[in-house]
């Protein structure tokens, strides 16, 4: 049976235009029609959802989350006392919080096994559509190497169905990519620089050789996958782009040469995650962040904002991503406000989380839009999101969420 949504308005991210009053018809989980009420034929037997007082727009997309990480800080003693099954079960709450905040599609950037996607698809618990990286790969001593000076390997998620995160050399890289594809990966995640939350590296140092990066990209491509790179250092960003990586995550030190590499190929995008160091600092103030991470997070925050502003001004495509799992799930929308602060117009902020994100993830036409044929994934907010991004940024303002035409939050 079809479902019809009747709302005050319908916002189109492509054109930044609003249609009033609006109706949207979903059948079989897909949009059949959307537009002015007098132009949308609604069958007599259609279920009706009253969205009066709300503006409808496509469900949002977050290109960088970690659903198995709670996002409430890092306390090493708690990690030591937690079985890996508890880490896996974090995803139940994370998935619900994410979709109720209006994010109906996510790319999980590592640490989440395919079982979580399967569970959501089978209806065990509510959650967004998922594109998965499965695991985070780094070299020995890199961002995904969680060996501490005492010799303990304190893994972010030691689940048996996650392939190992540390790999060195071209041929081992090829094998590990194959293992990730076998485990259900849609994307391959590399760390081409150090990071903030890792104990033995520095964000401004490049990691992985160009040959290793190219091996991962080539092997992924043979299986129809693409590569994303945690890349904070300037050299790590440029190595990743030269090696054929599609998306740069974080991009803390983007120099002029890196800007040229971004713009040389229209297939590249930056996923800025401006909110991640904000949450590192918040957790540190609450006493829930190791000193090494707190110090690095504080040191990079200002440079991060400058770098993303330069990318915005240069016209680098920005796909929305938050690194949620560093911060709490459901807070994904805060990134919209930070993007606006670094100079991105409100319409482009919304596009980054809809049409641009969908294009980058290979979901164009099915996500990030309410055109006929797209998934019936939508959100409803009480007002004009173009005039006030806080309507999307704060989960309490997201009054209606539907996935495939089925109401997940709000007016059923």
N, C-alpha and C positions, 0 to 999 in steps of 0.2 A: 504494500500500500504506500502511496505517496504521502509526503508531509509538506505542508505549506506554512511558511513563516511570514507573518504580517508585522511590519515594522514602520517606524517613523521615516527611516532613511536607509539607503544602501550606499556604501562608500566603495568606489572602485580605485584600488591603488594605482592602476596603470595610468588612468587619466586624472586622478585626484579630484574627480567629480562625484557629487552626491545626488542621488535620485530620491525624490519624495512624492508621495508616500510610496512605500516599497513592499513588494512581495517577492518571495523566493520559493521555488518549488523543487523538492528533492524526491527522486524516485529510484529505488534500488541502490541507495547510497550515493547517487550522483545528481548534480544539479541539472535540472531540465530547463528551467527558465528563471530569469531574475530581472527585475526592472520595476517600472511603475505598476502599481496595482491594476490599473485598467488595461495593462498590456500583458499581464500574466494570466493565462487561463488555469484556473484551479479546479480540478475534478471535484464533483460533489461529494465523493467518498473519501477525499483526502483528510488526513489528520491535520489539525490546525494548531499552530503555536502562536500565542499572542505575544508579540515583541513590541507592543505599543510603548512609545517613549524611548526606544532604543535605536541606535544606528548599527546596522549589520555590516560586517566586513569579513574578508576571508580569515580563517584560523591562522594564527601566527606560526612562524617557523623559527626554531633556534638551531643553528648549525654547530653548536658546541656545548654539549652537556655531558655530565657523568652521572647517570641515574642511580648507580649503586653506591655513590658517595653521598653522605647525608648533607654535607654543606654546613655543618655546625662547628667547623674548626678541626684542628688536628691536635689530639692529645695522645702522645705515644703510648702511655700506659693503657689507655682505653683500647688502642689498636691491638696491643699485645694480649689483652684479655678477651678479645672478640673472636669467635669462630668465624670461618669464612662464610658459613651459611647465613649468619646475621648480616654480613655485608651484602649478600645477595638479596636478602629480604628488605633491605633499605629501599630497593626499587619499587616496592608496592606503594609506599607513601609518596616517593618521588614522582612516580607516574601520575598518581591522582593529583598531586599539587601542581604538576606541570600543566596538565590539560585543563584544570580548573582555573588556571591563570590565563587561559586563552591560547596556549601553545599546543596546537593539534598535530604538529609534525616536529620531530627533532632528529638531529644527527648526534648520536652518542659517540664521543671522541675517545672512548676506551675505558675498559674496566667493567663492561656490561656484556655478559654472554648472550647468545642468541635465545636462550631459554626465556629471558624476560620478554622479548618481542613475541615469542610463541604464546606465552601466557596471556599477554594483552590481546592478541589476535583471537584467542580462544575464549575470551571473556572472563578470565579468572579474576581480573581486577581492571578498573578503567585506566587508560593511559593513551598517550599520543601515538601516532604512526612513527615508526622508527627506522632510521638508516643507521647502521652499526659499523664501528671500526673494530670492535671486539677487544683489541689490546693496543697498548702504546709501546712502540719500539724505540729503543735508544741503544747507543753503544755502551760498552762497559764504562762505568763511571759517569754516564749521562743521566738525563732527566728521569728516565724510567728505571734506573738502577737504584733500588732502595736498600742497598747494603750500607749499614752505618759503620762508623769507625771501630765499634766493638766486634764487628763481624756478623752481626745479626742482619738478616734480610727481612725487613719489615714491609712486606708487599702491600700495596693499596688494596688489592683484591686477589687473594691466593686461591681462586676457584680452579678446580681441576679441568674445567672445559675452556680455560683461557690459555692459549699458547704462551710461552715464555716471552718476557719483555726485553731481554738483553740479547743483542745479536751483533756480531763483529765479522766483517768481511763480505765480499760480493756473493759467493756461493751460499754461505749460511743465510744471507739476506734473501736470496731467491727461495730457499727452502722455507724460511719463516713466513714469507708472503703466501706461499702455497698452503701452509698450515692455517694461516688466518682465513684464507678463502674457504678452506674445508670447514673451519669453525663457524662460518656464516658471515664473514666480513663483507660489507658493501664498499667500504673505503679502507685504505691502509694508512695508519697514523705513524709518522716518523717524528723523532725529535732531532732537529738539525741545529739545535743550540741547547745550552743549559737552561735551567728554569728556577723558579722561586721555591717551590715546595720540595725540591729534591735536596738531599743532604750533602752531596759530594761534587757539585758543579756550580758554575756561575752563569747567569743569564747572558752575559756579554761574550761568552765563548761559543764558537761554532763546534758542532759535533757531527759525526758521520762524514766520510769522504764523499766527494762528488760521485765517484764510481759506485759507492754503496747506495747513494740516493737514486742514481740512474738505474741500478739493478732493481730496486724496489718498484720504480715507476714502470719499467719495461715488463717486469713480471706481473704486476697488477694489470697492466693494459692487456696482456694476453688473455686475462680472465675477465675483461670488461670492467675492471675497477680503476679508480683513480686514487691519488695520494694527497693527503693533507699533511701539513708539517707544523708542529709546534716550533716556532722560529722567532726568537726574541732578538738575538744578536744580528747585527748588520750582515756579517759574513754568512751566518746561518740562513738568513732570509735569501740572500743572493744565491747561495749554493742550491737551496731548494728550488728557486725559480729556474735557475740554469739546468737543474736536473729534471725538470718537467713536472714538478709538483703543481697541483691545481689551486689549492687554497693555503694561504699563510695564516696561521693562528697566532694571535697576539700582535706580532709586528712591532715590537717596542722601539727598535732602532732602525727605521727605514730611511736610508740615505738616498741621494739623488740617483745613483746608479740603480738602486733597487726600484725606485719609482719608474725608471725607464723600462726595466725588465717586466714590471707589472703591466705597463701599458703597451708593450710590444706585442703581447698576445692577449686578445680579448677574452680568453678562456680562464684567466687568472683572477683571483679575488682575495681580498683581505677579510678575515674574520676577527674583528678587533678585540672583543672581550674586555672592554674598558672597566667593567664592573668587578672583574676578578681581583685586581690588587686592592680595590676598595674594601672588599670583603676580607682579604688577608689582614688589612689594618684593623678592621672592626673586630675580627676574631682575636687578634693580638691584644687589643685593649681589654678584651674580656678574659684574657689569660688562656686562650684556647688556640695557640699557635706557637710552634717551636721558635726559639730565638733566631735561629739561622734563617727561617722563612720570613719571619716578621721583618728582619733587617733588610733582606733582599726586596721584599714587597714594598717597603717604604722607599727604598732607593730608586726603584724603577718607575714609580707611579707618575711623576711629573713628565718624564721623558716619553712615557707611553702616550699621554694625552697629546703632547706636541707631535709625535709621530703620526698618530691617527688624524690629527688636524691637517697635517701636510698631505696625507693620502686623500682626504676629502677634497682639499683644494686642487689637487692634481687630477682628480677625476678617476681615481682607482675604484673599481667596483667593490663595494662593501656589502658582504653578506652577514646577516645578523647572527651573533653568537655571544654567549655570556660566560662560558666555563662554569655554569651552575653545577653544583657539587663541590665547588670551592665555597660559594655562597649557597644559601638555602634554596631548595626547589620551590617554585611558585613565585620567586622574586625576579624571574627572568626579564620582566618588563622594564626594570630599572635602567637597563642598557639604553633604551630609547631616549631617556632624558640626558644621559651622558653623551650620546651621539649628537643630540641637538646642541649641547654645550660646546662641542668642538666644531660647530659650524655647519652641521648637516641640516638642511631644511626639513621641516616636519614631514612633508610628503615623501622625501627620500628616506627618512627614518622608517616610515611605514613600509615603503617599497623594499628596504633592506630585509625586513622580516616577512615579506610576502613574495613579490614577484622576483626579486633578485635572488633571494635564498632558494626559491624553487628552481630557478634556472641553474644555479650553481650545483644544486644537488641532483640535477637531472630529472626534476619533477614538474617541469614547465607544463602547464595545461591541466595538471591534476591537483596541484597544491598551490597556495598563495593567490588563488583567484576563485571567483564564484561564477565564472563563465560556464555555459552549458558543457557538460561532460566532465567537469571537475568534481572531485570529492565534495560531498556536502558538508564540509568542515567550516564552521563559522563562529564568530563571536559577536556579542551585542553589548554596546556600552551606552550609557545615558547622556548623549551629547555628541558634539562634533570632535572626533579624535584629532582632526587636522588642526583645530584651534587649541586643543588641550591634550597633549600626549599623555598626561597623567591618567587620562581615562583608560589607556591601554597599559600604562606602566605599573599601575597598582591593582593587584588582583581583586580587591574588594569592589573596584569599579567595573569589573567584567561580570556583567549580570547574567549573560547567557552564553553557553558554549554548546555546540553540537558537533558531533563527529559522524560523518556519513548520514547526516539528517536526523540522527538520534540525539536527543537532548541529554547532555552529560551534566550540565549545571544550569540551574535557573528554571525557566517556566516550561514545565512538561505538559 
